[in-house]
Structure formats: C-alpha cells, structure tokens
Amino acid sequence: MPSRKTAEEVVQEERSRLLAKTTTKGFSNFSGVRITSTGKRFSIKDGILWNLLDENDRYCGQAAVYSNYELIL
C-alpha cells in the first residue's frame, strides 16, 4: 500500500511536512495515527524515518521503522 494512503486525510499536511523535513535533515522521529491496508487504525510511537541513498549517495526515497504501536479500536 502506498505510504500516502496510510495517513488519514486530516493529517496529510503534517505527513507532507515530516517527509520534507526528513529529505532535508536526513532523518526524523515521528509519532501518529496510521491506517493498515485493511482499514484498521493504529497509533505509532517513537518511529524513525530516514532517507535511502544508493552507493553513490543519490537520494532514492525514504523508509520508516517502528516497534511501539497500538491498535485503535
């Protein structure tokens, strides 16, 4: 599922700012509510977002990791 579809409409602008900040800074810490591919909502705490670079240090995209999350019922 494209990551842009994992954020609710009301936080799309916040998500865009986070991605732009990460592009400039190289990484960012984040928390927030996201949506699974099956439509379930969950809260992420203490996530890390970083830029992916190739072997020539060219920007290729971004990746995220988190282990602290909670389903929202």
Residue pairs with C-beta under 8 A, 6 or more apart in sequence:
1 37
3 64
4 12
4 15
5 35
6 34
6 35
6 36
7 14
7 15
7 32
7 33
7 34
7 35
8 33
8 35
8 41
11 32
11 33
14 32
15 32
18 28
18 30
18 49
19 49
19 62
21 28
22 28
22 49
22 50
22 51
22 62
23 51
23 59
23 62
26 50
26 51
27 48
27 49
27 50
27 51
28 48
28 49
28 50
29 46
29 47
29 48
29 49
30 44
30 47
30 48
30 49
30 64
31 43
31 44
31 45
31 46
31 47
32 43
32 44
32 47
33 41
33 42
33 43
33 44
33 72
34 41
34 42
34 44
35 41
35 42
36 42
40 71
40 72
41 71
41 72
42 69
42 70
42 71
42 72
43 69
43 70
43 72
44 66
44 68
44 69
45 66
45 68
45 69
45 70
46 66
46 68
47 64
47 65
47 66
47 68
48 64
48 65
48 66
49 62
49 63
49 64
50 62
50 63
50 64
51 59
51 61
51 62
52 59
52 60
52 61
52 62
52 63
53 59
53 60
54 60
